[in-house]
Amino acid sequence: MASWKGIYFILTLFWGSFFGSIFMLGPFLPLMFVNPSWYRWINNRLVATWLTLPAALLETMFGVKVIITGDAFVPGERSVIIMNHRTRMDWMFLWNCLMRYSYLRLEKICLKASLKSVPGFENSKARSNAFAEKNGLQKYEYVLHPRTTGFTFVVDRLREGKNLDAIHDITVAYPHNIPQSEKHLLQGDFPREIHFHVHRYPVDTLPTSKEDLQLWCHKRWEEKEERLRSFYQGEKNFYFTGQSVIPPCKSELRVFVVKLLSILYWTLFSPAMCLLIYLYGLVRWYFIITIVIFVLQERIFGGLEIIELACYRLLHKQPHLNSKKNE
């Protein structure tokens, strides 16, 4: 049964993202066609303001405790984060970790398409075990087998462009309740505690060949399995690793202020936009036209990121073509 906490959480996130897309991101869409780099810079920061909202609600309103152990993040570092999945909501809970290290504006999520439809960890584990049996691999109890093709592709491409500084291997665990899906959040079943254990690998320590990089990734998942076994069968924390809690890049006071400002801003923002739509005809027309643009671009092109990438390639290819003509 839905609870008031769950309804408030889901509706606040939905209306915030909906009106934020229309009234915060919408005005900057034309910039994409003129200067995609500036558009991306602005877009990242606007989106990051919304990403603080679920983290703020979880901790401030619903009392979720976040504990981070292991290696520290380096602010501004370009990294690939790999993480085990225990629920469908791990990607959102990760924002509570990244918020403390100024990573939210840089974060981009890559999820397997199957995670959009598989209803929970147990179903995913059955598929993972079937994959392991088919390929002669060890069956896991606490993690799913990694699909290393996408990981090696991303790492190789970033290394080619010298755009990778490190890999952050994050192990996430829930010592108490483990909400498996959006349905559990709607019912008010929020995790009481979330533990993140971080291990940083500098890029120059990674294997160079694709095959060795795949084996390296599998080795990390073997370590996650053992780490999580010790976690759940022990005192349900990561202190057994010998690594203590990481001091945050931002002070806890600053994090607390960011969370309060986020809740205040987004609580007022959506009603304020509704009021503007009600009062001004010009705003209503802008609202309708922007919604039509968002819907059409999604259906025709498959997302704004596809259009943005095409604009970036076109604008960066043009000088090269002009130089060839001059020759």
Secondary structure, 3 states (H helix, E strand, C coil): CCCHHHHHHHHHHHHHHHHHHHHHHHHHCCHHHHCHHHHHHHHHHHHHHHHHHHHHHHHHHCCCEEEEEECCCCCCCCEEEEECCCCCCHHHHHHHHHHHHCCCCCCCCCCCHHHHCCCCHHHHHHHHHHHHHHCCCCCCCCCCCCCHHHHHHHHHHHHHCCCCCEEEEEEEECCCCCCCCHHHHHCCCCCCEEEEEEEEEEHHHCCCCHHHHHHHHHHHHHHHHHHHHHHHHCCCCCHHHCCCECCCCCCHHHHHHHHHHHHHHHHHHHHHHHHHHHHCHHHHHHHHHHHHHHHHHHHHHCCHHHHHHHHHHHHHHHHHHHHHHHC
